[in-house]
Every structure is written in C-alpha cells, then in structure tokens.
Amino acid sequence: MRWRLAGDSAATVDPAEEIEHLAPAVRSDRALAQRFRRFAAEECSEASDEGAGSRTYEILSETMANDPALLGMARRCRVGQPIPNLLFAAVKRTLACFPASELARHYRSAEAGGRQAPKLGRAFTEFALAHRDRIIQYLESRMVQTNEVGRCAYLLPGFLTIAAENPGSALALLDVGASAGLNLNWDEYRYRYSSGDEFGPTDSPVVIECDARNGLPELPTAFPQVSFRLGIDLAPVNLGDDEEHRWMQALVWPEHRGRAALLSAARDVWLRSQPTILQGDTLELLPDALRDVPKDAALCVFHCHTLNQFTPEARERFESILRAESMERVVYHIPSEGERVSLRKIVGGTAETLLTARRQVHGKWIAWDTDIRVSPE
Ligand SMILES: C[S@@+](CC[C@H](N)C(=O)[O-])C[C@H]1O[C@@H](n2cnc3c(N)ncnc32)[C@H](O)[C@@H]1O
C-alpha cells in the first residue's frame, strides 16, 4: 500500500522566541528566567519529547533562572539564537578544556546514565562564573548549528517516495540550513527501523535506528542515484576543522551519548564525501541554486529545524520561490519544522501533501499519519 497522507502544511513552524530577537541590552532578567524555565519544561523534561530531554539541563535551567549573574551572561547571546541551547553549549565547549573539573565529572556521570547529584547546580555556577569571559566569547560569536544525522531516519521515507514517483530518475538534493551538510549524505548511511525494515549500505559506519511507531509507508528498498547535492547555510560548518567539530559536539546534550557517536561517525563519512555548501542567506542564493539543478533529476528541497530562524516574511518568500520554481518543474519539498515532517509536491504553483508524520526531534521515533487522502493545500 502506498500511503497518501493528509494533513500538514509547509509553514508549520514554532513562533520565534521574542526575547531572542531583542538586543542584549534590553533583555530583562525576568524574561530570560522565563525563557530558561520554558526550555526546561518544553525541551528538557523527558515527558516533553521522549529521548530528546536532558535531566542535567532541566536542573541547570532552574539554576540559571535563579541567578542574576548567570542571566547576565545569557543576556549576551547573539541576537536570533536560541539562548538556552547556546549558553549550555558554550559552557560545555569550555568544559572540554577542563576535564578534571567537578562539573566535567557531573556531565560524564550524566552521559553514563548516572543520576544527577544535588551539587550539580553549584558546580555549574562556580564553573560558569570562573570562565565567564571565555564563555561570553562563544555566546557572542557562535551559533546553534546542530547537524543531526538521526533526522535522516524521517527524511528517508520522503526521499524514497520521490524515487518511487520518478523511476529511473536521479534525485537532486537541496538542503536549506544544511549546517555541515551531513544530511545530504543520507544515502551513505544504514537505517534500521523497529518495523524490521532496513535500508542502506550494510558496511556504513553510520547506523541510524528509529522506532517506526506505526510502520512505514511502502518504499523501494534500493536507493536512487543522487546526481546533485547542494546545501545553503548562513554559516556552513567545516567539519574538517577540529574546532568546528568540537563546537558541534558541545551542542550535543550531556546525556545524548548516541547522538555524539553518530556525529563522529557521520563526520568520517563527510571527510571523504564532502558536499558543497553555499554560504549566505537562502532567499538570496536559492533562485540561482535552483537554476543549477539538472533538469532531468527529481528536485527535492528539504530543511530541518531551520525556518524557525527565518522571519515570518522570509518564510513566505521562501514558499514563493518554491511555488515559482514549480511553474517550470515539479518541486518536491520536505519540511521538517515544528512538530512534523512532511513530503509536499508542488506543481504549477499548487502544493499537495503526500506524507506527513509526527517525529521525535532527533529522529528516534516517527509516527506516520495514516489517512490515505492526498491533501491539497
Ligand atoms: C538548527 S540548525 C539545523 C541544521 C540541520 N538542518 C540539521 O537538521 O541538522 C539551523 C541551520 O539553519 C541555518 N540558517 C538559519 N537561517 C538561515 C538562512 N536564512 N539561510 C541559510 N541558512 C540559515 C543556520 O546557520 C543553521 O546551520
């Protein structure tokens, strides 16, 4: 059975956090504290998204929220960046240089599945204040640029559905907000779904496991040829640079040992299959990039957790570019934003949704909607 699924629209994204778009000087302690508490409740708590949480950051968000000196540091985060994620990554990156510190011991224990000791908050505060200047340098210069290969587990059904619709054609991939471009190498990875379905090269060093909660749509098992791969990012990550790799590892939360291992393995693949990533704003680069896409390939534009960094107007312009392109050729679009991933097909300016699913943010599980109507948007 091929599922044709109803539901999602492309522009389903979380509203940007208002405080993150304010200049540092006007960010109040109260709003910053609220931001950390919301982060704890919505993103760290295990109940919020199974497997994506962090008890360590849940506790430390409360530590942050209660300490004006720590909030004074958080205030310095670069405009537009998710403040708690950036703050905790900056501390973790600094911590990598102090493996004997008490806080580093707490983080290692969390990574190994240990329970957090009550002294965690104090160790964090002491460490952060002792290394304030260095941490602030990261806050002012770095961005939250995760590159989660686990997400390929929920992109793959979209890519294979496009391949099934275009037998004999290669795919042309365009990743918007590609970061390092690890997800452009999705066809080099091995996939194991709880449904028993497996895909991809058996000798890949990257093995992605995913709980397919209600199975998978019917998919071809062989991967299509990929004739074009291109990413666009405001600040592409060069994983050939050890410091960039260390920053990316710092963005991985302490308990998420599996994610850290996947990142290292995907980096090994990346070092021998480095995709091209254009540096700049999507809205400026996408029209020209689309002109370079081979006409005989099935065009697939995808993005994960990127449009939340666009303004609402930019999201609308992005959608207009795709619709304009669809006057010339079929545009397949896989947006993975907010709570859902979808596969859209845009033809002659009109979009329909072919697949839609809820999924865990790092690809640990996916739950396809099983309504088999195509949904015009
Ligand atoms: C949270 S990361 C997600 C990275 C990757 N898509 C993944 O899922 O692993 C968002 C990425 O979008 C990029 N980005 C944000 N706004 C952008 C824009 N206007 N144009 C191009 N890239 C952008 C950021 O630089 C960042 O690398």
The ligand as an SDF file (V2000), in Angstrom:
LIG
                    3D

 27 29  0  0  0  0  0  0  0  0999 V2000
   19.2090   24.2110   13.9370 C   0  0  0  0  0  0  0  0  0  0  0  0
   20.3110   24.1960   12.5460 S   0  0  0  0  0  0  0  0  0  0  0  0
   19.7620   22.7210   11.7140 C   0  0  0  0  0  0  0  0  0  0  0  0
   20.8280   22.1250   10.8230 C   0  0  0  0  0  0  0  0  0  0  0  0
   20.4260   20.9290   10.0070 C   0  0  0  0  0  0  0  0  0  0  0  0
   19.3390   21.2780    9.1090 N   0  0  0  0  0  0  0  0  0  0  0  0
   20.0190   19.7300   10.8470 C   0  0  0  0  0  0  0  0  0  0  0  0
   18.8240   19.4660   10.9700 O   0  0  0  0  0  0  0  0  0  0  0  0
   20.8520   19.0540   11.3970 O   0  0  0  0  0  0  0  0  0  0  0  0
   19.6690   25.5140   11.5420 C   0  0  0  0  0  0  0  0  0  0  0  0
   20.6300   25.9320   10.4290 C   0  0  0  0  0  0  0  0  0  0  0  0
   19.9790   26.8810    9.5930 O   0  0  0  0  0  0  0  0  0  0  0  0
   20.9140   27.8650    9.1920 C   0  0  0  0  0  0  0  0  0  0  0  0
   20.1700   29.0630    8.7710 N   0  0  0  0  0  0  0  0  0  0  0  0
   19.3650   29.8420    9.5380 C   0  0  0  0  0  0  0  0  0  0  0  0
   18.8360   30.8410    8.8140 N   0  0  0  0  0  0  0  0  0  0  0  0
   19.3030   30.6940    7.5470 C   0  0  0  0  0  0  0  0  0  0  0  0
   19.1240   31.4150    6.3270 C   0  0  0  0  0  0  0  0  0  0  0  0
   18.3580   32.4930    6.2700 N   0  0  0  0  0  0  0  0  0  0  0  0
   19.7440   30.9480    5.2290 N   0  0  0  0  0  0  0  0  0  0  0  0
   20.5560   29.8640    5.2830 C   0  0  0  0  0  0  0  0  0  0  0  0
   20.7710   29.1510    6.4180 N   0  0  0  0  0  0  0  0  0  0  0  0
   20.1620   29.5570    7.5250 C   0  0  0  0  0  0  0  0  0  0  0  0
   21.7890   28.0500   10.4160 C   0  0  0  0  0  0  0  0  0  0  0  0
   23.0250   28.6230   10.0670 O   0  0  0  0  0  0  0  0  0  0  0  0
   21.8980   26.6030   10.9190 C   0  0  0  0  0  0  0  0  0  0  0  0
   23.0220   25.9470   10.3860 O   0  0  0  0  0  0  0  0  0  0  0  0
  1  2  1  0
  2  3  1  0
  2 10  1  0
  3  4  1  0
  4  5  1  0
  5  6  1  0
  5  7  1  0
  7  8  2  0
  7  9  1  0
 10 11  1  0
 11 12  1  0
 11 26  1  0
 12 13  1  0
 13 14  1  0
 13 24  1  0
 14 15  1  0
 14 23  1  0
 15 16  2  0
 16 17  1  0
 17 18  1  0
 17 23  2  0
 18 19  1  0
 18 20  2  0
 20 21  1  0
 21 22  2  0
 22 23  1  0
 24 25  1  0
 24 26  1  0
 26 27  1  0
M  CHG  2   2   1   9  -1
M  END
$$$$
